[in-house]
């Protein structure tokens, strides 16, 4: 599904990813943990194709395609979805209009006709319930005046609607109280399946109590310094990240 | 991936869609302006003596006036002697029906998407088409006449309804109001005239479509709309011009009169040729628009979508004379390349309990300059007057400018005047977010801009709101910085 080999990237001339190797197979859930500034969110940005990141070395293969050659919109259309840490607000553009536009752009890329209004409404209703999204927010401007929890839930709703092959959750748990966290994680769990993979980026182990990963990777200073199963997350919770600094010396 | 500069270049090079010319035999007055030219125009139009005198008064005022200096741009030099003040498609005899209009002219309007053929016309819209200086066709006249609605060219109104014209001409915008209004009074060619009788709700949208075609001419049309007691009318104007290297002057005057309980809704979708990417050519759009809510509980609402012209200089205003009268101004102005827009409104609260609402949305891209200039004046008698102004600017790229000059003068303590202003940039974050959902950059900009302008676009009549949305998207295609 996603194969990252020796990925180096910089922003403003500063190297921020220093050789990442990662393989995510169909249906797998991988978690990336690490201290602040370790490059977690940068990895998400580079994968999604944010303009100010420059890839200097390495390759990324996404379901048979050279990901780095694709524009951000084509990456999305190929089935890569990034749930943003800070979703933007777009005044005057209703949530539903935005979702319809996005859905139909992706369908057009795949050679499918625009979705019929009736079918679209049915799909929206179904997915809304899945992620417990307040129907009143559908006609409001995209994320405008949404609470932090509503914004994050909206990200998961979009994920559900657009049905990607790979969902990247960039610190989706940040700023969520425990109830909101449970709902968001519950939504993701319902979307899990043999055809869908997830890359869950988080600072805290807490989220992984709800979304149980197949693999946990620890990112430190632009490199993956440790890979394990969900027990690694618990170990990190207990020990913190400081021991990594010592570990890094030996890598 | 394309970078921002490439995208900006794209938009700059995007050609103006309506830039063709029509080859047609014209009656053109020689360039220059003096009393003889004014007499020539008046004679050509077989006008009564009183109108000629009014024109000459306008000319006398014009001669004494200077170009204004307060606008937020360098006023280009204008040689009023180089312009021809009369150009009309040659016609051999009086036209009795649309079938007799020159097919070349009909084809031109067809090409612009303005079908003058009544069977094909947009349902519920009557159109008056003005080509260069002359009204060439008005649709649905008969149907409107049944209800007592007069909708015709200005020239025809002078002939058929002289009392109405005499009573209201210059009553809102006097012949000496400003230099461009004075010039218009002296040389105005044609335009549209509307009268809605007492108690009549005009059954269809009325629309005028202006087209400048001839070279070295200006266009000086005049529109006069009178809504009698308890009547209602919705009126729309649209305009285009060919691409030419020289600048052409458009100095129109619009006067609206709303009597007791009457309502006039006036919408403009302005798409004159804006000049090329280096700012060469384009229309100088210096227009005076003003309405008076003469009667109690009357209402005038201006909505404008301004995407064209090299320079736009216009401030559609409302005088709220009657008690409980209401004035509104909704505006979207877009500038790109080297376009300049200095636009806004003036609202004069004179009557008691008068209310006004101003929503202005400026969008600047490329090296465009966008200025909002507004005046809200509350007179001593205007007890409980209320105004709300919201004035937003959206910047695309980093070479454009947005400026706001709001003036508030209140002489009544019971008045409430509110002003809100914001400036924002289309953020890379917003674009990236939409990209990440599979929406390309062009569509993303269109989505953001239309969302931003929604409050104003919602004011347009249905058929035109869709057109305006498309126009905004096309105008700003690729303008991301």
Interface residues (C-beta under 8 A of the other chain):
Chain A: X48 X49 X50 X51 X52 X71 X72 X73 X75 X76 X77 X81 X82 X84 X87 X88 X90 X91 X92 X93 X98 X101 X102 X105 X106 X109 X141 X158 X162
Chain B: X1 X427 X428 X429 X430 X432 X433 X434 X435 X436 X437 X438 X439 X440 X441 X443 X447 X448 X450 X451 X452 X453 X454 X455
